[in-house]
């Protein structure tokens, strides 16, 4: 695993920690009711899980998926060729 991998994995983990903290804090009715131990433990756990997921599955920005046209699998479905359905009607729910 390269420096680029670890940098990307840690960047993802930090983002995940911040998102979890924001979501956890947001569940309290008022800021004085925030259980800060819970926020910290849930956030750190989500960061750890993010790093483990990156190790287990890899990172597309580091792996360079389909950067080289020769690496593209021609048997893979290309959803860009799907027909586009156009309509003049707008429906409102």
JOBELVEN-V969429 format. One record per pair of residues at least 24 apart in sequence whose C-alpha atoms are under 7 Angstrom apart, sorted by the first residue. I is the first residue (numbers start at 1). J is the second residue. D is the distance in Angstrom with one decimal. If there is no record, write none. Layout:
i:j:d
I:J:D
I:J:D
This chain:
i:j:d
4:62:6.8
5:62:5.9
9:51:5.8
9:54:6.1
10:51:6.8
13:47:4.6
13:50:5.3
13:51:6.1
14:47:6.5
16:46:6.5
16:47:5.9
17:43:4.6
17:44:6.2
17:46:6.0
17:47:5.2
